[in-house]
Amino acid sequence: MYYTGLDPYTMQEVYCAKNPHDKALQRALLQYFNSKNRALVEEALKRAKRYDLIGNGENCLISTPKNSQNSRQHKPRNNQPRRKGKKNEKR
């Protein structure tokens, strides 16, 4: 709809993402709940100076990382012993 960069009703210029990274940022904002998009969402919010949407409040899109040095969260390993037996055994 906005491929031309013009609003069809008002004929005023509107922003259209042209390069792939900007398009990825827009897609990530629409899919902010997907954990794969966390870094892109954070970058887009910082570019837009919307620091109020980064945090642990109820109106925030993404939460702040627990470890400030490394934003990637790791799951704790399950230390239970593996079950022994055949792989395709039915229970």
C-alpha positions as a Markdown table, in Angstrom:
| # | Residue | x | y | z |
|---|---|---|---|---|
| 1 | Met | 0.0 | 0.0 | 0.0 |
| 2 | Tyr | 2.8 | 2.4 | 0.9 |
| 3 | Tyr | 5.3 | 1.2 | -1.6 |
| 4 | Thr | 5.4 | 4.6 | -3.3 |
| 5 | Gly | 6.1 | 6.3 | 0.0 |
| 6 | Leu | 2.8 | 8.3 | -0.2 |
| 7 | Asp | -0.3 | 8.0 | 1.8 |
| 8 | Pro | -3.0 | 7.4 | -0.9 |
| 9 | Tyr | -5.6 | 9.5 | 1.0 |
| 10 | Thr | -3.6 | 12.5 | 1.9 |
| 11 | Met | -0.8 | 12.2 | -0.6 |
| 12 | Gln | 1.7 | 13.1 | 2.2 |
| 13 | Glu | 5.0 | 11.3 | 2.4 |
| 14 | Val | 5.2 | 8.4 | 4.8 |
| 15 | Tyr | 8.2 | 6.3 | 5.9 |
| 16 | Cys | 8.7 | 3.0 | 4.1 |
| 17 | Ala | 11.4 | 0.6 | 5.1 |
| 18 | Lys | 13.5 | -0.1 | 2.0 |
| 19 | Asn | 16.5 | -2.1 | 3.3 |
| 20 | Pro | 16.2 | -5.7 | 4.7 |
| 21 | His | 17.4 | -4.8 | 8.2 |
| 22 | Asp | 14.7 | -2.1 | 8.6 |
| 23 | Lys | 12.1 | -4.5 | 7.3 |
| 24 | Ala | 13.3 | -7.1 | 9.8 |
| 25 | Leu | 13.0 | -4.5 | 12.7 |
| 26 | Gln | 9.4 | -3.8 | 11.7 |
| 27 | Arg | 8.5 | -7.5 | 11.5 |
| 28 | Ala | 10.2 | -8.1 | 14.9 |
| 29 | Leu | 8.1 | -5.4 | 16.5 |
| 30 | Leu | 5.0 | -7.0 | 15.2 |
| 31 | Gln | 6.2 | -10.4 | 16.6 |
| 32 | Tyr | 7.7 | -9.1 | 19.8 |
| 33 | Phe | 6.4 | -12.1 | 21.8 |
| 34 | Asn | 8.7 | -14.5 | 19.8 |
| 35 | Ser | 12.0 | -15.0 | 21.7 |
| 36 | Lys | 14.0 | -15.1 | 18.5 |
| 37 | Asn | 13.2 | -11.5 | 17.8 |
| 38 | Arg | 14.3 | -10.2 | 21.2 |
| 39 | Ala | 17.5 | -8.5 | 20.0 |
| 40 | Leu | 15.8 | -6.9 | 17.0 |
| 41 | Val | 12.9 | -5.6 | 19.2 |
| 42 | Glu | 15.3 | -4.2 | 21.7 |
| 43 | Glu | 17.3 | -2.4 | 18.9 |
| 44 | Ala | 14.1 | -1.0 | 17.3 |
| 45 | Leu | 12.8 | 0.3 | 20.6 |
| 46 | Lys | 16.2 | 1.9 | 21.4 |
| 47 | Arg | 16.3 | 3.5 | 18.0 |
| 48 | Ala | 12.8 | 5.0 | 18.6 |
| 49 | Lys | 13.9 | 6.1 | 22.1 |
| 50 | Arg | 11.0 | 4.0 | 23.6 |
| 51 | Tyr | 12.9 | 2.9 | 26.7 |
| 52 | Asp | 9.6 | 2.8 | 28.6 |
| 53 | Leu | 8.7 | -0.3 | 26.7 |
| 54 | Ile | 11.8 | -2.2 | 27.9 |
| 55 | Gly | 11.5 | -3.5 | 31.4 |
| 56 | Asn | 9.4 | -5.6 | 33.7 |
| 57 | Gly | 6.2 | -3.5 | 33.9 |
| 58 | Glu | 2.9 | -4.6 | 32.6 |
| 59 | Asn | 3.0 | -2.2 | 29.7 |
| 60 | Cys | 6.5 | -3.3 | 28.5 |
| 61 | Leu | 7.0 | -5.3 | 25.3 |
| 62 | Ile | 10.2 | -7.0 | 26.4 |
| 63 | Ser | 11.7 | -7.7 | 29.8 |
| 64 | Thr | 15.1 | -6.5 | 30.9 |
| 65 | Pro | 17.7 | -9.3 | 30.9 |
| 66 | Lys | 18.6 | -10.8 | 34.3 |
| 67 | Asn | 22.3 | -10.8 | 33.5 |
| 68 | Ser | 23.2 | -7.3 | 32.1 |
| 69 | Gln | 26.5 | -8.6 | 30.6 |
| 70 | Asn | 24.9 | -11.3 | 28.5 |
| 71 | Ser | 21.3 | -10.7 | 27.3 |
| 72 | Arg | 20.9 | -14.3 | 26.1 |
| 73 | Gln | 19.1 | -16.4 | 28.6 |
| 74 | His | 20.2 | -20.0 | 29.1 |
| 75 | Lys | 17.9 | -22.7 | 30.5 |
| 76 | Pro | 19.3 | -24.6 | 33.4 |
| 77 | Arg | 20.2 | -28.1 | 32.6 |
| 78 | Asn | 18.1 | -30.9 | 33.8 |
| 79 | Asn | 20.4 | -33.0 | 36.0 |
| 80 | Gln | 18.2 | -36.1 | 36.1 |
| 81 | Pro | 19.9 | -39.3 | 34.9 |
| 82 | Arg | 19.0 | -40.6 | 31.5 |
| 83 | Arg | 16.7 | -43.6 | 31.2 |
| 84 | Lys | 18.3 | -46.7 | 30.0 |
| 85 | Gly | 16.5 | -49.0 | 27.5 |
| 86 | Lys | 15.7 | -49.3 | 23.9 |
| 87 | Lys | 15.0 | -46.1 | 22.0 |
| 88 | Asn | 11.8 | -47.3 | 20.3 |
| 89 | Glu | 10.4 | -49.1 | 23.3 |
| 90 | Lys | 6.7 | -48.5 | 23.9 |
| 91 | Arg | 5.4 | -47.9 | 27.4 |
